[in-house]
């Protein structure tokens, strides 16, 4: 019986152990997509306690606690931080075989040197020990990041963000590069006409542009795109149910925009056409600047309307959707490729039933100009776990070149999520080692080790050119 979570966790052979410890473990981290708060990085804050850094905003843990019968007051409600942590500690023993069990104990080990199993019996000791450490300079946000050997971070930022915190980080001379990523989803959300008009008002102010028609709207957004570029941005990101690629004319979009500004409701086809037009314009700008564009597809969000009204979005009420992906994705990529205006692109899939679809679709638009130009991105969100990562790696291996994958990302709001890179690297090494052990790959450890280092680090460094 192997011990739980020792130095050879997830490594099932001596070959896997060698590949991980000698080649993967020491590679720096390029976290090219996450939701960390740049204000907290710029201020180099210390979190007040373990709940503050670990549970606040973590909808993975919240979902598990609700399933375990924990009242909402102990999750997002008014109970004290200790009471919330105590409820989480009581939930952890019931998360066996859920990735949360692995992540919880990896994070306790890697950040705090705590090797005890979290349970009601150990909760108070662990909470007090970790909280005490969090008050020390060694556990400021910047030092936590450095502890994990992070080299680059790309946050997720709205076009109307003034990027002041990114500027402060750069001016501080801190040697971890922190860049914004341009995420204009709110700018194309024609499902909510009132919300979109409120957004346009804010855009007018920050772009110093009067927005009277669609041409003005594009001009204002283009100013923000240029501003992001001037502040180091080289990536964009979209979180969409599916790609939008309806046919439209400029005249149609101009009329639709007038209706939006007049506060009139839109027909379903008008919403689709507006979103399609906006996505296309953003993609053209990304290509002009040689940015990498990212598309996270397949989430069905805010399923619980009562919870949405009470505690808002991003609180653990989203799920995998069963959207039709292939035709619109093909049309969108083909439209850009047909005029040679398709930027480097990473497409992330949330429905594992679509893995082969996404893996084969990306291969249609690689053109030899950039290695792995169109990427089937790493498993994300609900698939960011052992089974999901393994399926994504196996699908890409079978239908593309896993050797050109730009590796893992956290996609997290938590500063304690970097062990997910380690988790990915251990699984990656174990997969290659399994093939070597089975005689399906040659026992060329040096070459295999090089491929693993490329996936863990060098491919991303060469692809993004941070």
N, C-alpha and C positions, 0 to 999 in steps of 0.2 A: 504494500500500500504506500503510495507516494504521499508525502506531507503536503498539507494545504498551503498553497501560495508561497512556496520556497523559491530559491533563485532559478529553478528550472520549471516554474509554472508554465503550463501549456506546451512545454517542449517534451515530445514523446520519444526522443531517441538521442543518442550521443551526437549524431550529425546535426540535429536541430539545436542542441545545446551549443555546439561549436559555432554554427552559423549565427546564432543570436548573440552570444557573448563576445565573439571575435569580430563580427562584422556589423551587426545592427544596433546593439545597445548604445554604443558611443556616438552615434550620429546626431548632430544637432537637429532641432525641430524647426520646421517652417510651417507655421499655422496660418495658412493662406485664407481661411474662412472661419470666423468665430463671432460671438456676440459679446465679447468682453467690453466693459465700460471704459472708454479712454479717459474719462474724468478721474476714475479711481486710479488708473495707471499714472496719469499726470501728477496727481496729488500724492502718489506713493503712500496710500493710506494703510493703516493697520485695522483689520477687522476686529470688532469688539469681542467676539466669541466664536465658537465653532458653528453654532447655528447661523450666525450672521454670514459667514463665508460659505457654508456648506449646504444649508437648507433653503435659504431665502432665494426664491426664483427658480428652484430646481423642480420642474414639473415632473421629471421622472420619479423622484422620491415622493412627490405629492400623490401621484396616481397610485403608487404602491400603498401608501398610508391610507388612502380612501378605501382601497380594496380590502385592507386589513381591518376596516371598521373604525378608523380614527375620525373623530369629529372634526369638522372644518376649522373650529376654533383653535385646534392644535396644529393646523397646517398653514393656513393663510390668515387665521383670525387673530384674536386679541390676547391669546395666552402668552406667557413669558417665553423667552428664548429657551430657557432650561426645560420648560414643560414641553415645548415643541421637539427639542432634541430627545427628551425622554420618550416621547411617542415614536419618534423615528427609531430609536434603539430597540423599542419593543416590537417594531415591525421587521427589523433586519433579519431575525432568525427565521422569519416566514418567507424571506426572499430567496431561499435556496433554489438554485437553477435559473434564477433571473440574473441578468448581467449586473444588476445593482449589487448583488452580493459580492461579486468580484471587484467592481469599481470601488465600493465602500472600503474594502479592506486593502486594496492597492493604494488608495489615496491616504488612508491612515498610515500605512507603512512608508510610502515614498516621501510624503511631506513631513510627517511627525515622528517617524520611527516607532510607531505603535504597532505591535504585532499581536496584541490580544484580539479575540473575536468580539465584535460589538454585540452586546445583549443588555437586557435590563440590569444584570449583575455588574457589568463593567462600565455601564453608561456614565456614571458620575465621575469615576476615576479618569476615563478617557476625555470627557468633556472638560474637566478641570485642567488636566495636563495640556491638552491642545489649546485651550483658551489662554492659558498662561504663556505658552510659546507664541501665540498670535500677538501678544502685546510687545514682543521684543523686536528690535530693528531687523533681525534676521528674517522675520516673517512679515515685513512690509510687502505690499503687492509686487513691487519691482524685484525684490529679492526672492520671492516665491517663484516668479517667472524665471529668473536666472538659475535658480536651483534645478529647474527642469531642462536646462540647456536649450532654451528657446532662442532662436536667432531672429525670426521675423514673425510679426503678428499683423494680420489684416482684420480690422474690426468691420462692423456692418453699419453703414451710416446713410441717413436720408439726405437727399439733395439740399434740403433747407438747413442742414447742420452747418454751423459756422466753422467747425473744425478747430476751434481754439485749443482744445486739449491735445490734439495731434501736434499742433504748432508748439505748445509748451513742452511736450515730450521731446520733440526734435531739438528745440533750443536748449534743453537741459544737458544735451550731450550723452544721454544714456545710450549704451551701445547695443540695445535691442531695438531693431527697427520696427516702428509701429505705424502702419499706413491705414488710411481710410479705404473703404470699399463703397462704391456708388450703388445704392439700392433704391431705385425709384418706384417701387411698387405702389406707394400711395399716390403717386402722380398719374397713374393710369387706372385708378380704381373707380371706374364709371358706374359700378354697382351702387355706389353711395354718392349721389349727386350733391347732396348738401355737404358731406364730408370733403368731397373733391373741391367744391367751391371754397370752403374754409382753407383748404390746403393751398389753393391758387392765391388767395389773399396773402398768406404767409410767404409764398414764393415771390410775389410782387415786391414785398418789403425787402427780402434779403438779396434779391437780384437787382433791385432798383430799376424795375422794368414794369411799365404799365401793360397789363395783359388784357387786350380788348378782343383778340381773336386767336385762332389756332396758331397762326404764324408768330404772334407775340409769345404764345405759350412755349412753343419750341425754342424761341430765342432765349427766353428766361431760363429754361432748363439747360440749354446748351451753355449758357454762362456758368451755371453751377457745375456742369461736367468739366468745363475748362478750369474752374476754380479747384475742383478736386484734383485734377491733373497737376496743377501748380503746387498742390500740397502733397505730392508723392503718390497719388492713387494710380494704380495700374490694373485694378480689377473691378468688375461690376458684379452684381448678384441680383437674382430675382427668385422669389418664392411663389410659385404658381401651381394651380391645380393641374394645368396642362398648358402646352404652348398655344398661342393664338396666332393664326395665320389665315384669316379671312381675306378675301379679295376686297379691295376698296379703292375709291378714288380720293384725291386730295379734296375735291369739292364736297364729297360726302362727309369727310372728317371735319371740314370747316363748318358745315351745317350742324353736325352732331355737337361740336364744341359750343356753338351758339346756344343750342338747347341746354347744354350743361350750365352755361353762364346765366341762362334765364331761369334756372332751377326747374326745368321741365324733366319729367321722367323719360327714360329712354326705353326703346324696344330692345329685346334680347339681342337681335342681330346688330343693332347700333352699338351696344356695349362691346360685342365681340370685335366689330370693326375698329372701334376706337382703341381697344387694347392691342389689336394687331398692328395698327399704325404706330402706336407709341413704342411697342417692342422693336419694331423695325428701325425706327429713328435712333433709339438707344444703341442698337447693334451697329448701325452705320458709324456713329460717333466712336464706339469702342474700337472699331476697325481702324478708323482714322488715327487713333492714338496708340495703336498696337497694344491695347489692353487685352486682358483675358476676361471673357464674359462667362458667368456661371448661372446655371438654371437648375433650381431645386424643384422637381416636379412630383406631384402625386399626393400631396397632403390634403385631407378633408378636415377643415379647421372649424373650431367653435361649434361642435355638434350639440352640446348641451346648452340650450338657450337660457335656461334658468341660471346656470352657473355663469354664463357670459354676462348676464345682466348684473349679477351680484359681485363678481370678482374680476371680470374682464377677460381679454384674450391672453394666450400664452400661459395658461394656468393648468394645463393637463387634460384638456378636453378635445384634443385633436386625434386623428387616426389616419390610417392608410386609406386612400381612396381608390376606386376602380375606374378611373377615367380612361377614355380612349386616347392613346398617345401617338401612335405611329404616323398617321397621315399629316396631322398639323405639324409635328416635329419635322417630318421630311420636307414639307412645303416651306417652312420657315428657313431651315438651313439651306435648301436648294435656291430659294430666292436670293439669299445673300451670296451664295457661292457662284450663282450664274453671272454676277457682275464682279466677281473676284473681290467681294467686300465681306467675307466671312472671317471674323476674328478668331483667335484661339478661343476654344469653347470647352467648358466642362459641364457635363449634364449628369445630374444626380437623380437616381430613381428611388422612389419610396415603396413601390409595390414589387415584391420579389418575383411575382408572376410576369413582370415586364423586363426582367434582367436581360434575357436574350434579345428582346426587341431593342433595348437601348444599346447593347454591345454591338449589334450588327448595324444599327443606324449610324453610330459614330464612325464606323469604318467606311461608310459611303462618302464621307466628306474629308477624309485625310488626303492631302495632295502632295506630300513630300516636301513641302516648304519648311515645316517645323516637325520635329519628331513628336508624335503623339498629339498633333495639333487639336484634334477633336477627341476629347477624353470621356470615357465612361467612368464617372467619378466614384470615389470610395463610397461604401455603404454608409448611409446617414440615418439619423433620428432613430426610428424603431428598428432599423437594420444595423445599427451601430453596436453590434454584439457578435459573439463567436459564430453563430450560425449565419447571420447576415453577412458578415465580413467574408467568411469562407465561401459562401455562395457567389458573392460579387467577384472575388478573386478567381474562383474556378471558372465562372462564365467568361470573364475577360481573358483568362488564359486560353480558353477553348476557341474564342471567336475574335480575339484581337491579340495585342502584344502586352501582356501584363508587365513585361520588362520596361515599358515606357510609361507606366502609371506614375502620376505625380504624388502618390502616397496619400497619407492620412491627414485629417484635419480634425479639430475638436468640435466645431459647430456648437460651441457651448457658451453659456453665460457665466460659468464658474471658473475661478482661478485654480481650482483643484482638479481640473479635468485632464491635465496633460498626461497622466498615465494611460489614457486611451491610445496615445501613440505607441507606448510600450506594448499594450495589449495587441494592437494591430501588428507590430513588428514580431512579436512572439508567434502569432498565428501564421504570419507570412513565412517565417523561417521553418516552422513545423511543416507547412505544406510542401515547400521545396525539399526538405529533408525526407519526407515521406516518399516522394517520388524517387529520390536517390536510393533510399533503403529498399524500395521495391524493384530497383533496376530499371525504372522508367526514365531516369535521367542519369547521365554519367557522373561518376564520383569526382567531379572537378570542383573542389570546394572553393578554390581561388576565384574561378569564373562565376560560380553561383553566388559567392560572397559579394562580388562586384555588382551583380544584378540586384541583390538585396540592398546594398548601399545606395544604388541608384534610385530604387523605389522609395527608400526611406528618406532620402535627402537630395541627391544630386539631380535627379530628374526635375524636381520642383525648382531647384536653384537655377537650372539652365532654362527651364520653361518660362518662369516669371521674370527672371533677370532682375531681382530685387537689388 
